[in-house]
Amino acid sequence: MPEKLTQDEQRERRRQRLTVHLDGRFDLTAEVAAIVHPVAYQVSRPARPEVMLRDVDAVGDAVAEVVHVAAGLIAESKAADDRTRRLAADLAVRPRQPVITDEQIISGSWSGAMVAYAEQVARDLAALLDRALPPDAEGLRGNPSASDRVVAALRILDRAARDLDRRIPCVRQRQGLPSMDEFNRQLREQQDRDRATAALARFGVAT
């Protein structure tokens, strides 16, 4: 695997299901921003973005899962032995997940809240990854590395963001269609025009 990949290159490898080794250069804040900012902007463009609240919440939950994994790893790293590390991971308290509001979806500002949420563990996570064993290291005894665990959580976030991104065109198309009342009004107007044209034709008046 090539060394010293940029974070953008690592993201592309991750999305292609290729091996990724996150080290101390990994910035969780920048990663969440790169994933969430673009989709938040696209979500804000339809007439009524708030209808996508459930899908936006799914992205928020995925960010929360990454933060939870990071918090667990950080807690494990401070424990003395295998047993206390497992207990520390189970008891790790992640920062309180932000509640995403309709107003934030409309403005796109929910992405900033997600980035700020991830920022709370980003520095400690980078320090942990800097000293952690690389994937497939003999010392791991077949267990996933810290990098592997973060990458697995990030793939969940990738998928949630992709699902949201795919839904946006459908929502924009649906909201661009006339409402039933508007459709019925347009139909009545067309029928009135057709009757008027027919009546004039009976009197030999061209339209």
C-alpha positions in Angstrom: 0.0 0.0 0.0 1.4 3.5 -0.9 2.8 5.4 2.1 1.9 8.9 3.2 -1.5 9.1 1.4 -3.4 12.3 1.9 -6.6 12.1 3.8 -8.6 12.5 0.6 -6.8 9.6 -0.9 -7.4 7.5 2.2 -11.1 8.3 2.0 -11.2 7.1 -1.6 -9.5 3.9 -0.7 -11.9 3.4 2.2 -14.9 3.8 -0.1 -13.4 1.3 -2.5 -13.1 -1.2 0.4 -9.3 -1.1 0.2 -6.9 -1.3 3.1 -6.5 2.0 5.0 -4.1 2.8 7.8 -5.0 5.8 9.8 -2.1 7.3 11.8 -1.5 10.4 13.8 -2.0 12.7 10.8 -5.7 11.7 10.7 -8.0 14.6 11.5 -11.5 13.4 12.4 -12.8 17.0 12.3 -11.7 17.5 8.7 -13.0 14.0 7.8 -16.5 14.7 9.1 -16.5 18.1 7.4 -15.5 16.6 4.1 -18.3 14.1 4.2 -21.1 16.1 5.7 -20.6 19.7 4.4 -21.3 18.9 0.7 -24.4 16.8 1.4 -25.8 19.4 3.9 -25.5 22.1 1.2 -27.4 19.9 -1.3 -30.1 19.1 1.2 -30.7 22.8 1.8 -31.5 23.4 -1.9 -35.0 21.9 -2.3 -38.1 24.0 -1.4 -38.7 22.1 1.8 -35.5 20.5 3.0 -37.0 19.5 6.4 -38.8 16.6 4.8 -35.4 14.8 4.8 -35.1 15.0 8.6 -35.0 11.2 9.0 -32.2 10.8 6.5 -30.3 13.7 8.0 -30.7 12.1 11.5 -29.2 8.9 10.1 -26.1 10.8 9.1 -26.0 12.4 12.5 -26.3 9.0 14.1 -23.5 7.7 12.0 -21.2 10.6 13.1 -22.2 9.7 16.7 -21.1 6.1 16.1 -17.7 7.3 14.9 -17.4 9.6 17.9 -18.5 6.7 20.2 -15.8 4.4 18.7 -13.2 7.1 19.1 -14.2 7.7 22.7 -14.1 4.0 23.4 -10.6 3.7 21.9 -9.4 6.7 23.9 -10.8 5.2 27.1 -9.2 1.8 26.3 -5.8 3.4 25.8 -5.8 4.8 29.3 -6.6 1.4 31.0 -3.9 -0.9 32.4 -4.8 -4.3 31.1 -7.0 -6.2 28.7 -9.9 -6.6 31.2 -9.9 -3.0 32.3 -9.5 -1.8 28.7 -12.7 -3.7 27.7 -14.5 -2.3 30.7 -13.3 1.2 29.9 -14.5 0.9 26.3 -17.9 -0.3 27.5 -18.2 2.6 30.0 -16.8 5.3 27.7 -19.1 8.3 27.6 -19.3 10.0 24.3 -20.1 13.7 24.0 -23.8 14.5 23.9 -25.1 14.1 20.4 -26.5 17.4 18.9 -30.2 17.4 18.1 -30.7 18.5 14.5 -33.6 20.9 14.0 -35.7 21.8 10.9 -34.1 25.2 10.9 -30.6 23.7 10.8 -31.6 21.5 7.9 -33.0 24.5 6.0 -29.9 26.6 6.6 -27.4 23.7 6.2 -25.9 24.6 9.6 -26.4 21.1 11.0 -23.2 20.1 9.3 -21.3 22.6 11.4 -22.8 21.1 14.5 -21.7 17.6 13.5 -18.1 18.8 12.9 -18.0 20.6 16.3 -19.3 17.3 17.8 -16.5 15.3 16.3 -13.9 17.9 17.2 -14.3 17.0 20.9 -12.4 13.7 20.4 -10.4 14.5 17.3 -7.1 15.5 19.0 -7.0 12.5 21.4 -7.9 10.2 18.6 -5.1 11.4 16.4 -2.6 11.0 19.3 -3.9 7.4 19.9 -3.6 6.5 16.2 -0.1 7.9 16.2 1.1 5.3 18.7 -1.3 2.4 17.9 -0.2 -0.8 16.1 -0.9 -0.8 12.3 -3.5 -3.1 10.8 -2.4 -6.8 10.8 0.4 -6.2 13.2 1.5 -9.4 14.9 0.9 -7.8 18.3 -2.8 -7.5 17.6 -3.1 -11.3 17.6 -5.7 -11.2 14.9 -7.8 -8.4 16.5 -8.8 -5.3 14.6 -6.4 -2.4 15.0 -7.5 1.0 16.2 -7.3 2.2 12.6 -9.5 -0.7 11.5 -12.2 0.1 14.0 -12.3 3.8 13.1 -12.4 2.9 9.4 -15.3 0.5 10.0 -17.3 3.3 11.7 -16.4 5.8 8.9 -17.8 3.4 6.3 -21.1 3.5 8.1 -21.0 7.3 7.9 -20.0 7.1 4.2 -23.1 4.9 3.6 -25.5 7.2 5.4 -24.2 10.2 3.6 -24.5 8.4 0.2 -28.0 7.3 1.0 -29.0 10.9 1.8 -27.3 12.3 -1.3 -29.2 9.8 -3.5 -32.5 10.8 -2.0 -32.1 14.6 -2.7 -32.9 14.5 -6.5 -36.1 12.6 -5.8 -37.2 15.1 -3.2 -36.3 18.0 -5.5 -38.3 16.5 -8.4 -41.3 15.7 -6.2 -41.4 19.2 -4.7 -41.0 20.8 -8.1 -44.3 19.2 -9.2 -47.5 21.1 -8.7 -49.7 20.4 -5.7 -53.0 18.6 -6.3 -54.9 21.9 -5.9 -52.6 23.6 -8.4 -52.9 20.7 -10.8 -56.8 20.8 -10.5 -56.7 24.6 -11.1 -54.6 24.2 -14.2 -56.9 21.4 -15.4 -60.0 23.6 -15.0 -58.4 26.5 -16.7 -57.4 24.3 -19.7 -60.9 22.9 -19.8 -62.4 26.4 -19.8 -60.0 27.4 -22.7 -61.0 24.3 -24.6 -64.7 25.1 -24.2 -64.2 28.7 -25.2 -62.3 27.6 -28.3 -65.0 25.1 -29.2 -67.8 27.7 -28.8 -66.0 30.2 -31.0 -65.4 27.5 -33.6 -69.2 26.9 -33.8 -69.7 30.5 -34.7 -66.9 30.3 -37.3 -64.5 32.5 -35.3 -60.9 31.4 -35.6 -58.7 31.5 -32.6 
